[in-house]
Each structure stands twice: as structure tokens, then as C-alpha cells.
Amino acid sequence: MELKKHITDEKTGISYTLCGDYYLPDIVLPEEKYYELGRFGRAKFRHLQQCHKVLLTSLRTSGTLNEYLHRVDEDCEEMFSRLVKQYAEREGVTEQMKADEMMKWLGLMNNIRSRAEEVIMREYIYEEN
């Protein structure tokens, strides 16, 4: 008996394609809007790959992974900018210091940026979902 190449289940409406001796369901993931991801979005993606595979699969199959990572990236970049500004103000790192003592200003700003990034990574990227 010759098997049909394509069939559709009348009850579920799912179509199947013959592959060898088996019918496999014709499954297509939903279209997803593409966003370019920054450092925080990419870091969150790596964290999901390593620690939250079920959530990653759920986001992929629902077609919302890239949008979720984009939102995380934007929120983290906004928080990073705000933290750097607050730390600099609190520690007296000003534009005048930049003009007068460039190397001191650079060292302090690098330290501030590192601390702000550490807070973002701990609180937003590696948080338990």
C-alpha cells in the first residue's frame, strides 16, 4: 500500500508529512520581530541557555525571545546610565575634574562603570526568573 506524502488529521487540523516510514507534524515557529541586541541582551541570552532552558524554549516557541531580550537590554542600558550618573555625582566625579585631572577622572569613571555593570549583571541578568 502506497502512503500519501501529506495528510491532515480531521480532529485536530494538524497536517503531517511522510518522512521515511513515519508521519511527522508540520510545525512552524511564529514569525518574530528582529532586534539588534546589546551586551546586556546577549548576556541574558547566554544565562538563559545555561540556567533556564525551559524558559528559553518557551520564549522561542512563542516567538517572543528576541523581543524579551531587547526589552531586557534596553532596561539594563537605561539603568546602567542612571547608576553611572548617580555614582559619579555622589563621588564628586565632574566634567571639571575631567578637564583638570584627566587620568584621575578616567580611573574613577572606569571604576564607577565597572561597579554599575556588576550591579546590573547581578540584579537583572542573573536574577532568578
C-alpha positions as protocol buffer text, in pm:
chain_id: "A"
residue {
  index: 1
  type: MET
  ca { x: 0 y: 0 z: 0 }
}
residue {
  index: 2
  type: GLU
  ca { x: 138 y: 340 z: -100 }
}
residue {
  index: 3
  type: LEU
  ca { x: 135 y: 604 z: 172 }
}
residue {
  index: 4
  type: LYS
  ca { x: 31 y: 960 z: 97 }
}
residue {
  index: 5
  type: LYS
  ca { x: 308 y: 1223 z: 118 }
}
residue {
  index: 6
  type: HIS
  ca { x: 88 y: 1469 z: 315 }
}
residue {
  index: 7
  type: ILE
  ca { x: -212 y: 1404 z: 539 }
}
residue {
  index: 8
  type: THR
  ca { x: -423 y: 1616 z: 774 }
}
residue {
  index: 9
  type: ASP
  ca { x: -583 y: 1493 z: 1095 }
}
residue {
  index: 10
  type: GLU
  ca { x: -953 y: 1580 z: 1073 }
}
residue {
  index: 11
  type: LYS
  ca { x: -996 y: 1614 z: 1452 }
}
residue {
  index: 12
  type: THR
  ca { x: -700 y: 1842 z: 1526 }
}
residue {
  index: 13
  type: GLY
  ca { x: -643 y: 2005 z: 1188 }
}
residue {
  index: 14
  type: ILE
  ca { x: -270 y: 1927 z: 1214 }
}
residue {
  index: 15
  type: SER
  ca { x: -101 y: 1837 z: 888 }
}
residue {
  index: 16
  type: TYR
  ca { x: 169 y: 1573 z: 864 }
}
residue {
  index: 17
  type: THR
  ca { x: 440 y: 1492 z: 609 }
}
residue {
  index: 18
  type: LEU
  ca { x: 571 y: 1144 z: 540 }
}
residue {
  index: 19
  type: CYS
  ca { x: 939 y: 1109 z: 632 }
}
residue {
  index: 20
  type: GLY
  ca { x: 1060 y: 755 z: 568 }
}
residue {
  index: 21
  type: ASP
  ca { x: 805 y: 530 z: 738 }
}
residue {
  index: 22
  type: TYR
  ca { x: 672 y: 796 z: 977 }
}
residue {
  index: 23
  type: TYR
  ca { x: 441 y: 1094 z: 955 }
}
residue {
  index: 24
  type: LEU
  ca { x: 588 y: 1398 z: 1128 }
}
residue {
  index: 25
  type: PRO
  ca { x: 379 y: 1705 z: 1217 }
}
residue {
  index: 26
  type: ASP
  ca { x: 432 y: 2016 z: 1006 }
}
residue {
  index: 27
  type: ILE
  ca { x: 534 y: 2257 z: 1281 }
}
residue {
  index: 28
  type: VAL
  ca { x: 642 y: 2613 z: 1209 }
}
residue {
  index: 29
  type: LEU
  ca { x: 757 y: 2864 z: 1470 }
}
residue {
  index: 30
  type: PRO
  ca { x: 580 y: 3200 z: 1467 }
}
residue {
  index: 31
  type: GLU
  ca { x: 748 y: 3495 z: 1297 }
}
residue {
  index: 32
  type: GLU
  ca { x: 948 y: 3705 z: 1537 }
}
residue {
  index: 33
  type: LYS
  ca { x: 1044 y: 4070 z: 1502 }
}
residue {
  index: 34
  type: TYR
  ca { x: 1422 y: 4106 z: 1490 }
}
residue {
  index: 35
  type: TYR
  ca { x: 1607 y: 4343 z: 1722 }
}
residue {
  index: 36
  type: GLU
  ca { x: 1981 y: 4401 z: 1739 }
}
residue {
  index: 37
  type: LEU
  ca { x: 2089 y: 4304 z: 2090 }
}
residue {
  index: 38
  type: GLY
  ca { x: 2345 y: 4487 z: 2301 }
}
residue {
  index: 39
  type: ARG
  ca { x: 2576 y: 4347 z: 2568 }
}
residue {
  index: 40
  type: PHE
  ca { x: 2308 y: 4300 z: 2831 }
}
residue {
  index: 41
  type: GLY
  ca { x: 2063 y: 4127 z: 2595 }
}
residue {
  index: 42
  type: ARG
  ca { x: 2337 y: 3890 z: 2480 }
}
residue {
  index: 43
  type: ALA
  ca { x: 2441 y: 3823 z: 2841 }
}
residue {
  index: 44
  type: LYS
  ca { x: 2079 y: 3742 z: 2936 }
}
residue {
  index: 45
  type: PHE
  ca { x: 2056 y: 3505 z: 2637 }
}
residue {
  index: 46
  type: ARG
  ca { x: 2372 y: 3320 z: 2749 }
}
residue {
  index: 47
  type: HIS
  ca { x: 2233 y: 3297 z: 3103 }
}
residue {
  index: 48
  type: LEU
  ca { x: 1905 y: 3154 z: 2973 }
}
residue {
  index: 49
  type: GLN
  ca { x: 2098 y: 2899 z: 2765 }
}
residue {
  index: 50
  type: GLN
  ca { x: 2295 y: 2783 z: 3068 }
}
residue {
  index: 51
  type: CYS
  ca { x: 2044 y: 2804 z: 3352 }
}
residue {
  index: 52
  type: HIS
  ca { x: 1688 y: 2844 z: 3223 }
}
residue {
  index: 53
  type: LYS
  ca { x: 1643 y: 2614 z: 2925 }
}
residue {
  index: 54
  type: VAL
  ca { x: 1269 y: 2570 z: 2981 }
}
residue {
  index: 55
  type: LEU
  ca { x: 1208 y: 2947 z: 2980 }
}
residue {
  index: 56
  type: LEU
  ca { x: 1432 y: 2983 z: 2673 }
}
residue {
  index: 57
  type: THR
  ca { x: 1234 y: 2715 z: 2489 }
}
residue {
  index: 58
  type: SER
  ca { x: 905 y: 2873 z: 2591 }
}
residue {
  index: 59
  type: LEU
  ca { x: 1014 y: 3216 z: 2466 }
}
residue {
  index: 60
  type: ARG
  ca { x: 1142 y: 3065 z: 2140 }
}
residue {
  index: 61
  type: THR
  ca { x: 828 y: 2868 z: 2066 }
}
residue {
  index: 62
  type: SER
  ca { x: 600 y: 3160 z: 2146 }
}
residue {
  index: 63
  type: GLY
  ca { x: 800 y: 3386 z: 1913 }
}
residue {
  index: 64
  type: THR
  ca { x: 886 y: 3638 z: 2186 }
}
residue {
  index: 65
  type: LEU
  ca { x: 1252 y: 3559 z: 2264 }
}
residue {
  index: 66
  type: ASN
  ca { x: 1410 y: 3843 z: 2069 }
}
residue {
  index: 67
  type: GLU
  ca { x: 1155 y: 4095 z: 2195 }
}
residue {
  index: 68
  type: TYR
  ca { x: 1214 y: 3982 z: 2556 }
}
residue {
  index: 69
  type: LEU
  ca { x: 1592 y: 4010 z: 2519 }
}
residue {
  index: 70
  type: HIS
  ca { x: 1556 y: 4351 z: 2354 }
}
residue {
  index: 71
  type: ARG
  ca { x: 1343 y: 4476 z: 2644 }
}
residue {
  index: 72
  type: VAL
  ca { x: 1596 y: 4342 z: 2897 }
}
residue {
  index: 73
  type: ASP
  ca { x: 1878 y: 4510 z: 2703 }
}
residue {
  index: 74
  type: GLU
  ca { x: 1702 y: 4847 z: 2688 }
}
residue {
  index: 75
  type: ASP
  ca { x: 1604 y: 4838 z: 3056 }
}
residue {
  index: 76
  type: CYS
  ca { x: 1956 y: 4743 z: 3161 }
}
residue {
  index: 77
  type: GLU
  ca { x: 2120 y: 5012 z: 2947 }
}
residue {
  index: 78
  type: GLU
  ca { x: 1887 y: 5272 z: 3095 }
}
residue {
  index: 79
  type: MET
  ca { x: 1960 y: 5153 z: 3449 }
}
residue {
  index: 80
  type: PHE
  ca { x: 2335 y: 5143 z: 3374 }
}
residue {
  index: 81
  type: SER
  ca { x: 2334 y: 5506 z: 3258 }
}
residue {
  index: 82
  type: ARG
  ca { x: 2135 y: 5613 z: 3561 }
}
residue {
  index: 83
  type: LEU
  ca { x: 2367 y: 5429 z: 3802 }
}
residue {
  index: 84
  type: VAL
  ca { x: 2682 y: 5572 z: 3643 }
}
residue {
  index: 85
  type: LYS
  ca { x: 2540 y: 5923 z: 3670 }
}
residue {
  index: 86
  type: GLN
  ca { x: 2432 y: 5873 z: 4033 }
}
residue {
  index: 87
  type: TYR
  ca { x: 2765 y: 5721 z: 4138 }
}
residue {
  index: 88
  type: ALA
  ca { x: 2960 y: 5999 z: 3965 }
}
residue {
  index: 89
  type: GLU
  ca { x: 2753 y: 6271 z: 4134 }
}
residue {
  index: 90
  type: ARG
  ca { x: 2779 y: 6104 z: 4474 }
}
residue {
  index: 91
  type: GLU
  ca { x: 3157 y: 6065 z: 4444 }
}
residue {
  index: 92
  type: GLY
  ca { x: 3222 y: 6412 z: 4302 }
}
residue {
  index: 93
  type: VAL
  ca { x: 3340 y: 6300 z: 3959 }
}
residue {
  index: 94
  type: THR
  ca { x: 3264 y: 6604 z: 3743 }
}
residue {
  index: 95
  type: GLU
  ca { x: 3333 y: 6745 z: 3399 }
}
residue {
  index: 96
  type: GLN
  ca { x: 3565 y: 6995 z: 3567 }
}
residue {
  index: 97
  type: MET
  ca { x: 3770 y: 6707 z: 3707 }
}
residue {
  index: 98
  type: LYS
  ca { x: 3780 y: 6562 z: 3356 }
}
residue {
  index: 99
  type: ALA
  ca { x: 3928 y: 6887 z: 3227 }
}
residue {
  index: 100
  type: ASP
  ca { x: 4173 y: 6932 z: 3516 }
}
residue {
  index: 101
  type: GLU
  ca { x: 4280 y: 6576 z: 3604 }
}
residue {
  index: 102
  type: MET
  ca { x: 4205 y: 6355 z: 3304 }
}
residue {
  index: 103
  type: MET
  ca { x: 4380 y: 6038 z: 3429 }
}
residue {
  index: 104
  type: LYS
  ca { x: 4221 y: 6055 z: 3775 }
}
residue {
  index: 105
  type: TRP
  ca { x: 3879 y: 6115 z: 3617 }
}
residue {
  index: 106
  type: LEU
  ca { x: 3933 y: 5822 z: 3378 }
}
residue {
  index: 107
  type: GLY
  ca { x: 4027 y: 5585 z: 3661 }
}
residue {
  index: 108
  type: LEU
  ca { x: 3730 y: 5689 z: 3872 }
}
residue {
  index: 109
  type: MET
  ca { x: 3487 y: 5660 z: 3578 }
}
residue {
  index: 110
  type: ASN
  ca { x: 3619 y: 5315 z: 3486 }
}
residue {
  index: 111
  type: ASN
  ca { x: 3568 y: 5208 z: 3846 }
}
residue {
  index: 112
  type: ILE
  ca { x: 3215 y: 5353 z: 3850 }
}
residue {
  index: 113
  type: ARG
  ca { x: 3123 y: 5187 z: 3521 }
}
residue {
  index: 114
  type: SER
  ca { x: 3253 y: 4851 z: 3644 }
}
residue {
  index: 115
  type: ARG
  ca { x: 3050 y: 4873 z: 3964 }
}
residue {
  index: 116
  type: ALA
  ca { x: 2736 y: 4977 z: 3777 }
}
residue {
  index: 117
  type: GLU
  ca { x: 2778 y: 4688 z: 3533 }
}
residue {
  index: 118
  type: GLU
  ca { x: 2827 y: 4445 z: 3821 }
}
residue {
  index: 119
  type: VAL
  ca { x: 2500 y: 4563 z: 3981 }
}
residue {
  index: 120
  type: ILE
  ca { x: 2313 y: 4523 z: 3651 }
}
residue {
  index: 121
  type: MET
  ca { x: 2453 y: 4175 z: 3591 }
}
residue {
  index: 122
  type: ARG
  ca { x: 2370 y: 4059 z: 3944 }
}
residue {
  index: 123
  type: GLU
  ca { x: 2025 y: 4218 z: 3971 }
}
residue {
  index: 124
  type: TYR
  ca { x: 1888 y: 4189 z: 3616 }
}
residue {
  index: 125
  type: ILE
  ca { x: 2084 y: 3938 z: 3413 }
}
residue {
  index: 126
  type: TYR
  ca { x: 2149 y: 3658 z: 3664 }
}
residue {
  index: 127
  type: GLU
  ca { x: 1829 y: 3705 z: 3864 }
}
residue {
  index: 128
  type: GLU
  ca { x: 1608 y: 3403 z: 3908 }
}
residue {
  index: 129
  type: ASN
  ca { x: 1307 y: 3431 z: 3679 }
}
